Amino acid sequence: MPTTATIRLAELRAALADGWEIVQPIFARPLWSSVNDSRTAFNFVLQRERRVRLITVPHDLAVERFIHEQHLTVDTP
């Protein structure tokens, strides 16, 4: 069964294929559903025309690889 991170990363890739663009930086923040803020999530702000969208992807190796491959800037607290 796919993880939440895998599902959200697929959603992000689909949005990019549909013409959405990532607005940098990416925001790395504690995952709001984490009990003690021990898990990190990456918040991707997307823009297309005059519309804005947010996709939050929990941290895992695949999203780290995606960020590295896309040469994205990450803002950490």
VENRA-V290763 format. One record per residue. N is the residue number from 1. RES is the residue in three letters. PHI is phi in whole degrees, -180 to 180 (none if undefined). Layout:
# VENRA-V290763
{{N;RES;PHI} {N;RES;PHI}}
This chain:
# VENRA-V290763
{{1;MET;none} {2;PRO;-67} {3;THR;-81} {4;THR;-59} {5;ALA;-61} {6;THR;-63} {7;ILE;-65} {8;ARG;-67} {9;LEU;-67} {10;ALA;-64} {11;GLU;-62} {12;LEU;-63} {13;ARG;-62} {14;ALA;-65} {15;ALA;-63} {16;LEU;-64} {17;ALA;-66} {18;ASP;-89} {19;GLY;104} {20;TRP;-74} {21;GLU;-122} {22;ILE;-78} {23;VAL;-95} {24;GLN;-93} {25;PRO;-84} {26;ILE;-84} {27;PHE;-103} {28;ALA;-95} {29;ARG;-139} {30;PRO;-58} {31;LEU;-68} {32;TRP;-61} {33;SER;-87} {34;SER;-71} {35;VAL;-62} {36;ASN;-129} {37;ASP;60} {38;SER;-85} {39;ARG;-104} {40;THR;-105} {41;ALA;-130} {42;PHE;-105} {43;ASN;-101} {44;PHE;-100} {45;VAL;-92} {46;LEU;-115} {47;GLN;-138} {48;ARG;-147} {49;GLU;56} {50;ARG;-105} {51;ARG;-101} {52;VAL;-127} {53;ARG;-142} {54;LEU;-120} {55;ILE;-124} {56;THR;-102} {57;VAL;-118} {58;PRO;-60} {59;HIS;-63} {60;ASP;-162} {61;LEU;-65} {62;ALA;-64} {63;VAL;-71} {64;GLU;-60} {65;ARG;-63} {66;PHE;-59} {67;ILE;-60} {68;HIS;-65} {69;GLU;-63} {70;GLN;-88} {71;HIS;56} {72;LEU;-89} {73;THR;-91} {74;VAL;-114} {75;ASP;-96} {76;THR;-114} {77;PRO;-69}}
